[in-house]
Amino acid sequence: MSAVLTNLRNTVIAAVVLAIVVFAIVGLNRTSFDIAFWGWLFRYLHITAGVMWIGLLWYFNFVQIPNMAKIPDEQKPAIGKVIAPAALFYFRWSAMVTLITGLIVAHLQGYLADALMLGQMTGQATVIGVGMWLAIIMWFNVWFVIWPNQKKALGLVQVEPDVKAKAARTAMLFSRINTLLSLAMLLCMTGQMHLA
């Protein structure tokens, strides 16, 4: 067991195997891979990626950013050169997977266009549509504002010190915008089935 738990790759492989075993046990009555199956599978992937995305967003905003000032200057390179780039890799790609799988789920469930139009076609997709638009804004911020500015702030792209400082502030502010939007987005995503 130690070989599984001391190596992240092995832990993830074991987690996937366990999920497959659980699916095999609870999903034994499934005889076809129909739209319902694919809808479930992509919703599962959507939620899994979303947990990572919002978890990392909250890690940055509740843990890393507030505590950077408390870290001695000689230790800050460990965060900026090792931890932050790795966390930002998973952050941006989990945002991408969350968005893509969410759009696939909406398509498979037949409400993609109506949700994107905020329920203008039937009036039933307003709640999920608002959540989708908030998520799209958040995804855009990750890929086109936060990540480009973080590359400058972390020194992955060489810029002048004043540009670096401005980039760090811009990345932080847009990360805070995403934190601001996250609770309303999650409310809409969970409310789709219970509030609409």
Secondary structure, DSSP 8 states (H G I E B T S, - for coil): -HHHHTSHHHHHHHHHHHHHHHHHHHTTT-----HHHHHHHHHHHHHHHHHHHHHHHHHIIIIIHHHGGGS-GGGHHHIIIIIHHHHHHHHHHHHHHHHHHHHHHHHHHT-HHHHHTTTTTTSS-HHHHHHHHHHHHHHHHIIIIIHHHHHHHTTSS---HHHHHHHHHHHHHHHHHHHHHHHHHHHHHHHHHHT-
